[in-house]
Amino acid sequence: MKSEQERVSSVLEGEAARALLLPGTPGEITNTLSHYYRGELGRMTSWRDRIDRTSNWAITVVAALLSVSLSTPTSHHGVLLFGMMLVTLLLIIEARRYRFFDIYRARIRQIERSYFAQILAPEAGAGREWAAVVASSLRKPRFLLSYRDAMHRRLRRNYVWMYSILFLAWCLKISTPKLQTEGMPALQAQSWTYVIDNAVLGPIPGLAVIVIVAVFYLGILCFALSPVRDQGEFGHGEAHV
């Protein structure tokens, strides 16, 4: 019986000690919230830097492969196809990083919109449910965006332009004689047979390569034009990443 009482007493003492560690006054709570906000802002900035780094890699890859492919008449058009594959890989990596960034961005925006904005210009309809939302995210972090939605956002923001440039360069490469053989006149291809012959990729016939590229880009176009399923933070204002 004594041991049971000691155990209960120990638990109560532990809870009391933990309570002393928590901020108790409004000033302490405000100070703690300020430090937490700076910490979350730093973490969000770090993930934003990783996203920008991936985009910079993709831009560098596109610029380098365009320089190699279009500056040398003897270079193969497969270099540009390889560039499409690399850009797709970087898009997948960036979508993963964007999902992490979105978690911290959502917390920051909850605090800014529902706490700091209320201090500067109070609104009657705003409640304190934001604190419960942030606390729930801290207790059990979870992704707010699916992989599909993250790729959709990054594709529409940045990568659709890179894909477009690579596609136009590939079409120019397989259809312009001067870019295929040294010493040929600067004339466009006169027949589809010429274009199909230039599109050959190893053992893969040129027509099959053209069909694969066309299907790939048709899929990208449909994916980019598909409606956004969940606005999330995009529903508040228009300045977003």
C-alpha positions in Angstrom: 0.0 0.0 0.0 2.8 2.3 0.9 4.5 1.7 -2.4 1.4 2.5 -4.3 1.1 5.8 -2.4 4.7 6.6 -3.2 4.1 5.9 -6.9 1.1 8.2 -7.0 3.0 10.9 -5.1 5.9 10.5 -7.5 3.6 10.9 -10.5 2.0 14.0 -9.0 5.4 15.5 -8.2 6.5 14.9 -11.8 3.4 16.6 -13.2 3.9 19.5 -10.9 7.6 19.8 -12.0 6.5 19.8 -15.7 3.9 22.4 -15.0 6.6 24.7 -13.6 8.5 24.4 -16.9 5.6 25.8 -18.9 5.0 29.5 -19.3 2.3 30.7 -16.9 1.9 34.5 -17.5 0.8 36.2 -20.7 4.3 37.8 -21.0 6.0 34.4 -20.8 3.5 32.9 -23.4 4.2 35.8 -25.7 7.9 35.5 -25.4 7.7 31.7 -26.0 5.5 32.2 -29.1 8.0 34.8 -30.5 10.9 32.4 -30.1 8.8 29.6 -31.6 7.8 31.8 -34.6 11.5 32.6 -35.3 12.4 28.9 -35.1 9.6 27.9 -37.5 10.5 30.7 -39.8 14.1 29.6 -39.9 13.1 26.0 -40.7 10.7 27.1 -43.4 13.5 29.3 -45.0 15.8 26.3 -44.9 13.4 24.2 -46.9 12.7 27.1 -49.3 16.4 27.3 -50.0 16.4 23.5 -50.8 13.5 24.0 -53.2 15.3 26.9 -55.0 18.5 24.9 -55.2 16.7 22.1 -57.0 15.1 24.6 -59.4 18.6 26.1 -60.0 19.9 22.6 -60.8 17.2 22.0 -63.3 17.8 25.4 -65.0 21.5 24.6 -65.2 20.9 21.2 -66.7 18.6 22.7 -69.4 21.1 25.5 -70.2 24.0 23.1 -70.4 22.3 20.5 -72.6 20.9 23.2 -74.9 24.4 24.5 -75.3 25.8 21.1 -76.1 23.0 20.0 -78.4 22.4 23.2 -80.5 26.0 24.5 -80.7 27.4 21.4 -82.3 25.9 20.1 -85.6 27.1 16.6 -84.9 25.6 16.3 -81.4 22.7 13.8 -81.1 19.2 14.8 -80.3 19.2 12.1 -77.6 21.0 14.7 -75.4 17.8 16.7 -75.2 15.7 13.5 -74.4 18.2 12.8 -71.6 17.6 16.4 -70.4 13.8 15.7 -70.2 14.5 12.7 -68.0 16.8 14.7 -65.7 14.3 17.5 -65.4 11.6 15.0 -64.5 13.8 13.5 -61.8 14.5 17.0 -60.4 10.8 17.7 -60.4 10.1 14.6 -58.3 12.9 15.6 -55.9 11.5 19.1 -55.6 8.0 17.9 -55.0 9.2 15.9 -52.1 11.0 18.9 -50.6 8.0 21.1 -51.3 5.8 18.8 -49.1 8.1 19.4 -46.1 8.2 23.1 -46.9 4.4 23.3 -47.0 4.1 21.9 -43.4 6.2 24.7 -41.9 4.8 27.4 -44.2 1.2 26.4 -43.1 2.2 26.8 -39.4 3.8 30.2 -40.0 0.8 31.4 -42.0 -1.5 30.3 -39.2 0.4 32.4 -36.6 0.8 35.4 -38.9 -2.8 35.4 -40.1 -4.6 34.6 -36.8 -2.2 36.1 -34.2 0.0 38.9 -35.5 -2.7 40.2 -37.9 -5.2 40.2 -35.0 -2.8 42.3 -32.9 -2.4 44.8 -35.7 -6.0 44.9 -36.9 -8.4 42.8 -34.8 -11.4 41.2 -36.6 -14.5 40.1 -34.7 -14.8 36.8 -36.6 -11.3 35.5 -35.8 -11.1 33.0 -33.0 -8.4 31.0 -31.3 -8.8 27.8 -33.2 -5.4 28.5 -34.9 -3.6 27.6 -31.7 -5.3 24.2 -31.7 -4.4 23.7 -35.4 -0.7 24.5 -34.7 -0.6 22.3 -31.6 -2.1 19.4 -33.5 0.5 19.8 -36.2 3.3 19.8 -33.5 2.0 16.8 -31.8 1.4 14.8 -34.9 3.1 16.3 -38.0 1.6 15.2 -41.3 1.9 16.2 -44.9 -0.8 18.7 -46.0 -0.2 18.0 -49.7 -0.1 14.8 -51.7 2.8 14.0 -54.0 0.5 14.7 -57.0 -0.5 18.2 -55.8 3.1 19.1 -54.9 4.3 18.1 -58.4 1.3 19.9 -59.9 2.3 23.2 -58.2 6.0 23.0 -59.0 5.2 22.0 -62.6 2.9 25.0 -63.1 5.3 27.4 -61.4 8.6 26.5 -62.9 9.1 23.3 -64.7 6.5 23.7 -67.5 8.8 26.4 -69.0 11.8 24.1 -68.9 9.9 21.3 -70.5 8.7 23.7 -73.2 12.2 24.9 -74.0 13.5 21.4 -74.2 10.7 20.3 -76.5 11.1 23.2 -78.9 14.9 22.6 -79.0 14.3 18.9 -79.7 11.9 19.8 -82.5 14.4 22.2 -84.0 17.2 19.6 -83.7 15.4 16.9 -85.6 13.9 19.2 -88.2 16.8 21.5 -89.2 19.4 20.0 -91.5 22.1 22.5 -90.5 21.9 21.2 -86.9 22.3 17.6 -88.1 25.2 17.6 -90.6 28.1 19.9 -91.0 28.1 21.8 -94.2 24.3 21.4 -95.0 22.4 24.5 -96.0 20.3 26.3 -93.4 17.0 25.0 -94.7 14.1 23.3 -92.9 13.3 19.7 -93.5 11.4 19.1 -96.7 9.5 16.0 -95.7 8.3 14.0 -92.7 10.6 11.2 -93.8 13.6 13.3 -93.1 12.3 14.2 -89.6 11.5 10.6 -88.8 15.0 9.5 -89.9 16.6 12.1 -87.7 14.5 11.1 -84.7 16.0 7.5 -84.6 17.4 6.7 -81.2 19.6 3.6 -81.3 17.5 0.6 -82.1 14.2 2.6 -81.6 12.7 3.8 -84.9 12.2 7.5 -85.3 8.4 7.3 -85.5 8.3 5.4 -82.2 10.5 8.1 -80.6 8.2 10.9 -81.8 5.1 9.1 -80.6 6.7 8.5 -77.1 7.7 12.2 -76.8 4.3 13.3 -78.0 2.5 11.1 -75.5 4.9 12.3 -72.7 4.2 15.9 -73.4 0.5 15.4 -73.8 0.5 13.9 -70.4 2.4 16.8 -68.9 0.0 19.3 -70.6 -3.0 17.5 -69.2 -1.5 17.3 -65.8 -0.5 21.0 -65.8 -4.0 22.1 -66.9 -5.8 19.9 -64.4 -7.7 21.9 -61.8 -6.3 22.3 -58.3 -8.1 20.0 -55.9 -7.2 21.7 -52.6 -6.4 25.4 -52.4 -5.0 25.2 -48.9 -3.0 28.4 -48.1 -3.5 29.4 -51.7 -7.0 30.4 -50.7 -5.6 33.2 -48.6 -4.1 35.9 -50.7 -2.2 35.6 -54.0 1.5 35.9 -52.9 2.6 32.2 -52.7 5.5 30.0 -53.6 
